[in-house]
């Protein structure tokens, strides 16, 4: 069945499985549309709307029962597609679609946006985090701990791909994020903005509770397997470790970042 609403240049009814919108949504999910990102599901789409993101295209099927959300999308989306459930399933990246998917304009940011309005910025640098779910969890952790922004390095997962967007549970919509910088650009960024470069490293000389994290900083965390690039280890103001109970040798990147970021939050609160 196809839901038919009042038609306009921006409101269309879609029932054909060959509609080009299907490929657009799939391309956005895989990161092949560099200006767009895909969000799906009632909660995630609502978070995107609440964050004020530009909705380029919205696809809704009869499976969506949240009439208030549908009305918001009809008002906000540049193009609104009334789809059959079959079409929605074809354009969805989910195993069980919830009847709503949107293409959002990726935020266009200047690098200073990552510093926020704080006098002591706390930027997280994701170095070589290739798993998009882990990267999304890292974004969520960063927002929860009060980080002012995230730099995702070249060679790692794209934070704007569908799995990372879902893993962030909406944090990608609110937290300033830049993707694609290399190690030299990270070092230059820290120098320009007078940030101490703190690297999480299992071989670090001091435990995380013994390091001064109250200063403006960029915290570098790497993937468990590859670790942090040598160029960043060399440029580090301090290399710190999280003491672990043997025989455990490493933590998931989002967990490790959480330990370090909440220690920084504790220090900065004067606790």
Backbone torsions as a table, in degrees:
resi	resn	phi	psi	omega
1	UNK	NA	149.5	178.3
2	UNK	-120.2	129.0	176.2
3	UNK	-80.1	131.0	-179.6
4	UNK	-113.7	123.6	177.5
5	UNK	-114.9	-176.0	177.7
6	UNK	-64.0	120.6	-172.8
7	UNK	-82.9	143.8	173.6
8	UNK	-152.1	-177.5	-180.0
9	UNK	-63.4	-21.0	-177.5
10	UNK	-110.3	4.0	-176.9
11	UNK	-127.7	114.6	-174.2
12	UNK	-131.3	151.9	176.4
13	UNK	-103.5	131.6	-174.2
14	UNK	-127.7	122.1	176.8
15	UNK	-129.6	-12.4	-178.0
16	UNK	-83.5	133.7	176.8
17	UNK	-72.1	-2.8	178.4
18	UNK	-104.5	8.5	-178.8
19	UNK	-62.8	134.9	-178.4
20	UNK	-61.5	-18.4	177.7
21	UNK	-60.2	-32.5	-179.1
22	UNK	-59.3	-46.2	-179.6
23	UNK	-68.3	-35.8	178.1
24	UNK	-60.0	-46.3	-179.2
25	UNK	-65.4	-39.6	178.3
26	UNK	-65.2	-41.0	179.2
27	UNK	-64.9	-38.5	177.9
28	UNK	-65.3	-38.8	179.8
29	UNK	-61.3	-38.1	-176.6
30	UNK	-88.8	1.0	177.8
31	UNK	84.2	12.9	-177.2
32	UNK	-84.7	-4.6	173.4
33	UNK	-112.8	97.3	-167.8
34	UNK	-63.4	-17.2	-178.8
35	UNK	-98.3	-4.3	-172.9
36	UNK	-125.8	157.7	170.5
37	UNK	-140.3	154.7	-176.8
38	UNK	-102.2	136.7	171.2
39	UNK	-130.4	138.4	-177.9
40	UNK	-134.6	154.0	177.3
41	UNK	94.1	152.8	-174.5
42	UNK	-59.6	-50.2	-174.9
43	UNK	-66.1	-46.3	-175.8
44	UNK	-67.2	-41.0	178.3
45	UNK	-65.0	-40.5	177.3
46	UNK	-62.5	-39.2	178.3
47	UNK	-64.4	-38.7	178.0
48	UNK	-63.6	-41.3	177.5
49	UNK	-65.7	-43.5	179.7
50	UNK	-61.4	-32.8	-179.2
51	UNK	-79.7	-6.1	176.5
52	UNK	81.8	18.1	-179.1
53	UNK	-70.0	152.6	-179.7
54	UNK	-78.6	117.2	179.9
55	UNK	-90.4	107.7	-177.8
56	UNK	-75.8	-42.0	-177.2
57	UNK	-151.3	135.8	178.2
58	UNK	-123.7	136.3	176.7
59	UNK	-120.4	126.5	-176.9
60	UNK	-132.5	138.6	177.5
61	UNK	-121.5	171.4	179.3
62	UNK	-59.4	-17.9	178.9
63	UNK	-63.6	-25.8	178.2
64	UNK	-75.1	118.9	180.0
65	UNK	-104.3	-5.4	-179.8
66	UNK	-81.6	93.1	-175.7
67	UNK	-67.4	-30.0	178.9
68	UNK	-67.1	-41.4	178.2
69	UNK	-65.6	-41.7	178.2
70	UNK	-59.9	-41.8	179.6
71	UNK	-64.4	-40.2	177.9
72	UNK	-61.9	-41.6	-179.5
73	UNK	-68.1	-38.9	176.9
74	UNK	-60.5	-32.5	-179.6
75	UNK	-80.3	-35.9	-169.8
76	UNK	-96.6	-30.8	-172.8
77	UNK	-73.8	138.8	174.0
78	UNK	-64.4	-40.9	176.1
79	UNK	-128.6	128.8	-179.6
80	UNK	-116.0	124.6	-177.8
81	UNK	-110.7	117.0	169.6
82	UNK	-84.7	108.8	-173.0
83	UNK	-109.3	154.8	166.2
84	UNK	-72.1	160.8	177.2
85	UNK	-60.6	-34.0	-179.6
86	UNK	-65.8	-43.2	178.6
87	UNK	-64.6	-43.7	179.1
88	UNK	-59.6	-41.3	178.8
89	UNK	-64.1	-35.5	-179.1
90	UNK	-70.6	-36.0	-178.6
91	UNK	-88.2	-10.6	-176.6
92	UNK	-79.2	149.7	172.3
93	UNK	-97.7	3.4	-177.5
94	UNK	-98.2	149.4	174.9
95	UNK	-67.6	-35.8	179.2
96	UNK	-127.2	88.4	-178.5
97	UNK	-62.0	147.9	-179.8
98	UNK	-100.0	7.6	176.2
99	UNK	91.3	9.0	178.5
100	UNK	-151.4	132.7	176.3
101	UNK	-146.0	144.2	-178.9
102	UNK	-135.1	147.4	169.3
103	UNK	-100.3	124.4	-176.3
104	UNK	-113.0	146.2	173.3
105	UNK	-71.0	126.3	175.2
106	UNK	-65.1	137.9	178.7
107	UNK	-61.1	141.0	174.7
108	UNK	-106.0	114.1	-170.9
109	UNK	-121.0	145.9	163.7
110	UNK	-84.4	152.9	-174.9
111	UNK	-62.6	-26.2	-179.7
112	UNK	-65.3	-21.3	178.7
113	UNK	-60.5	-26.6	-179.0
114	UNK	-70.7	-15.6	-179.4
115	UNK	-86.8	-12.5	-179.8
116	UNK	61.8	-155.5	178.5
117	UNK	-105.7	4.4	-177.2
118	UNK	-75.6	147.0	173.8
119	UNK	-74.7	-18.5	178.9
120	UNK	-126.8	79.8	-177.8
121	UNK	-60.1	153.3	177.0
122	UNK	-136.3	96.4	-177.6
123	UNK	-99.8	135.6	176.9
124	UNK	-100.4	133.9	177.6
125	UNK	-113.3	116.9	176.8
126	UNK	-91.9	109.9	-174.8
127	UNK	-102.8	105.3	174.7
128	UNK	69.3	28.8	177.0
129	UNK	-82.5	102.5	-170.9
130	UNK	-91.6	-19.3	-180.0
131	UNK	-84.7	117.8	-175.4
132	UNK	-64.6	-32.0	177.2
133	UNK	-65.5	-42.6	176.3
134	UNK	-63.4	-39.6	179.5
135	UNK	-65.2	-41.3	176.9
136	UNK	-60.8	-43.1	177.3
137	UNK	-62.8	-36.6	177.1
138	UNK	-63.4	-40.8	177.9
139	UNK	-62.5	-42.5	179.2
140	UNK	-62.1	-44.3	178.9
141	UNK	-63.0	-43.0	-179.3
142	UNK	-60.5	-45.4	179.1
143	UNK	-64.2	-42.8	-177.5
144	UNK	-61.6	-33.3	-177.1
145	UNK	-89.7	-1.9	177.0
146	UNK	90.6	18.6	174.4
147	UNK	-61.0	148.5	-177.7
148	UNK	-90.4	-16.4	179.5
149	UNK	-178.8	170.3	-179.1
150	UNK	-133.9	134.9	170.6
151	UNK	-108.7	121.8	177.6
152	UNK	-105.5	119.5	-170.1
153	UNK	-75.7	154.5	174.1
154	UNK	-55.7	138.4	-179.0
155	UNK	96.6	-16.5	177.1
156	UNK	-93.3	-179.5	178.7
157	UNK	-64.1	151.0	176.1
158	UNK	-79.6	117.7	-178.3
159	UNK	-66.3	-12.0	-178.7
160	UNK	-100.7	5.6	173.1
161	UNK	-77.0	161.8	-169.3
162	UNK	-59.5	-41.6	-176.9
163	UNK	-67.8	-37.4	177.8
164	UNK	-70.6	-38.5	177.5
165	UNK	-60.5	-46.2	179.0
166	UNK	-64.9	-41.6	-179.8
167	UNK	-63.2	-29.5	179.9
168	UNK	-76.8	-15.3	178.8
169	UNK	54.1	36.0	176.6
170	UNK	103.3	-14.0	-178.4
171	UNK	-63.1	-31.6	179.0
172	UNK	-60.8	-23.2	-179.2
173	UNK	-79.2	-22.2	-173.0
174	UNK	-113.2	-30.4	-174.7
175	UNK	-89.7	127.9	177.0
176	UNK	-62.4	126.2	-176.4
177	UNK	-134.4	130.3	172.3
178	UNK	-119.2	142.3	-176.9
179	UNK	-126.6	143.3	168.4
180	UNK	106.8	8.2	178.6
181	UNK	-80.7	148.8	174.2
182	UNK	-96.3	179.6	-174.4
183	UNK	-61.4	-41.3	-179.5
184	UNK	-62.6	-38.7	179.4
185	UNK	-68.5	-34.0	177.2
186	UNK	-65.2	-45.9	179.4
187	UNK	-61.1	-44.0	-179.9
188	UNK	-64.4	-39.1	177.5
189	UNK	-58.7	-45.8	-179.6
190	UNK	-64.3	-38.4	179.8
191	UNK	-68.0	-42.1	-179.3
192	UNK	-62.1	-37.0	-173.4
193	UNK	-107.5	11.6	174.0
194	UNK	55.0	50.5	177.0
195	UNK	-103.3	134.0	171.4
196	UNK	-72.1	140.0	-177.9
197	UNK	-96.8	105.4	-178.4
198	UNK	-102.8	121.4	-177.4
199	UNK	-111.3	126.4	173.7
200	UNK	-78.4	118.8	-173.2
201	UNK	-145.8	126.6	-179.8
202	UNK	-58.1	-22.7	177.6
203	UNK	-99.0	15.4	-177.8
204	UNK	-61.5	151.3	-174.0
205	UNK	-77.1	-23.8	-177.2
206	UNK	-131.4	146.7	176.3
207	UNK	-68.8	156.2	-174.2
208	UNK	-63.1	-25.8	178.6
209	UNK	-79.7	-9.4	-179.4
210	UNK	-103.2	4.6	-178.0
211	UNK	-106.3	140.9	177.6
212	UNK	-78.1	108.1	-179.5
213	UNK	-107.4	15.2	-179.2
214	UNK	-83.6	-17.3	-178.5
215	UNK	-78.2	158.7	171.4
216	UNK	-54.5	131.6	-172.5
217	UNK	-150.8	159.9	166.3
218	UNK	-116.4	121.1	-178.8
219	UNK	-99.5	119.8	-178.3
220	UNK	-99.8	124.0	173.4
221	UNK	-124.4	141.3	-176.8
222	UNK	-118.0	169.5	176.9
223	UNK	-68.1	152.2	-176.9
224	UNK	-58.7	-41.1	-174.4
225	UNK	-77.2	-52.8	-172.5
226	UNK	-83.9	-30.1	-177.1
227	UNK	74.0	-162.6	-175.8
228	UNK	-95.2	139.0	178.9
229	UNK	-56.6	145.4	-178.3
230	UNK	-56.8	-35.3	-178.3
231	UNK	-61.6	-36.0	178.6
232	UNK	-78.5	-35.0	175.5
233	UNK	-61.3	-41.0	-179.2
234	UNK	-68.1	-38.6	-176.3
235	UNK	-83.0	-6.4	-172.8
236	UNK	-60.3	137.7	170.1
237	UNK	-70.6	-36.4	178.8
238	UNK	-153.8	143.0	174.3
239	UNK	-113.5	123.1	-174.9
240	UNK	-123.6	152.0	-179.7
241	UNK	-121.9	157.3	172.1
242	UNK	-102.4	114.6	-179.6
243	UNK	-61.4	127.3	-177.5
244	UNK	-118.2	146.3	176.4
245	UNK	-75.0	127.0	177.7
246	UNK	-62.1	147.3	6.9
247	UNK	-94.1	12.6	-179.9
248	UNK	-65.8	131.8	-176.1
249	UNK	-109.8	-17.6	-177.2
250	UNK	-156.6	165.0	178.5
251	UNK	-120.6	155.2	168.6
252	UNK	-53.7	142.7	-172.5
253	UNK	-59.9	-38.1	-179.9
254	UNK	-69.8	-35.8	177.8
255	UNK	-66.9	-46.2	179.4
256	UNK	-60.7	-44.2	178.2
257	UNK	-61.2	-39.7	179.4
258	UNK	-61.9	-43.3	178.7
259	UNK	-59.1	-46.5	-177.0
260	UNK	-71.3	-42.6	-177.1
261	UNK	-68.9	-38.5	179.1
262	UNK	-74.6	-24.4	170.7
263	UNK	-67.8	-41.4	176.5
264	UNK	-62.7	-41.7	178.5
265	UNK	-62.2	-41.2	178.5
266	UNK	-62.6	-46.3	-179.5
267	UNK	-62.6	-40.9	-176.4
268	UNK	-72.8	-23.3	178.1
269	UNK	-81.5	-8.4	-179.6
270	UNK	81.3	10.9	-180.0
271	UNK	-69.5	NA	NA
